Amino acid sequence: MRGSIWGVVALVAASGLALPVAGQAPRSRNTTVTMGNPSSVALLPYTAEFKITNVKTLASGATITNESTQVVVLDSQGRWMNATTFVPLSGDQTPITRVTVMDPVARTNSSWTIPGQKATVTQMPAPGAQHNCATTATAPIHYNSGISGVKPTVEELGTQTIQGVEAHGRRITTTIPAGAIGNDAPLVSTTETWAAIAPAALRSLFVRKVSDDPQSGKMTRELTNYTLAEPDASVFQPPEGYEIVNKPAPGSACPVQAGTESSTAPTPPPPPEQ
């Protein structure tokens, strides 16, 4: 059964086939799950499909376009899955799907690719274990958050219905003045996000995001379909026949010195926009 489920996920992402539209599948039970902060809005189970397009314009005026599709799933137990499929540039290439799963029930974070042979399953740290680091004083790490004097402007865009979902839009515009980074003219970049406000199950999920940067190009991520229903539990498991590579919980291990990476377990982002 697991193998067939993942065959469907890969086929949907690669071919652009639509998931059932909301209303075509039975509504989920009256169960809710709250991710992260207990005071956050409770979410109902759902399956959402997105299309992602990246367009980069070269100095010659030519463009390079890359496309991918994404399936995000949340169930009533708080299990979360993200499957991103990269669309091949030519017909003779095989689509590759990268999957990450956060399972608070089994207390594991998992990842694998399709096609593939292995799945990595990392145990989550025991509650409180990641806070057992010694309190030895170390020099603080400072990060450059941007260019001095450059302040983005925020514009509220009101509401819009996207694929049957009511969403609120916001645009952030940042202008880097000429000469700030060696540029001979101002560089204007924008990020536009549309967060769902209804139905409640999708609240705060970004149903559309458009980033336009003269240095990196334009990226569009938009909801193409969704279903409000309890997903099959098999989507949170590796495909049948995969070798499982288990990794223990990192526990209370700490960075050796300031500036090194922490060894805490990787945690995928919560369902509302990773």
Secondary structure as GFF3:
##gff-version 3
##sequence-region A 1 274
A	DSSP	alpha_helix	2	15	.	.	.	ID=ss1
A	DSSP	beta_strand	46	57	.	.	.	ID=ss2
A	DSSP	beta_strand	63	74	.	.	.	ID=ss3
A	DSSP	beta_strand	80	86	.	.	.	ID=ss4
A	DSSP	beta_strand	96	103	.	.	.	ID=ss5
A	DSSP	beta_strand	108	114	.	.	.	ID=ss6
A	DSSP	beta_strand	118	123	.	.	.	ID=ss7
A	DSSP	three_ten_helix	129	131	.	.	.	ID=ss8
A	DSSP	beta_strand	153	162	.	.	.	ID=ss9
A	DSSP	beta_strand	165	176	.	.	.	ID=ss10
A	DSSP	beta_strand	187	198	.	.	.	ID=ss11
A	DSSP	three_ten_helix	200	202	.	.	.	ID=ss12
A	DSSP	beta_strand	206	213	.	.	.	ID=ss13
A	DSSP	beta_strand	217	227	.	.	.	ID=ss14
A	DSSP	three_ten_helix	233	236	.	.	.	ID=ss15
A	DSSP	beta_strand	243	247	.	.	.	ID=ss16
###
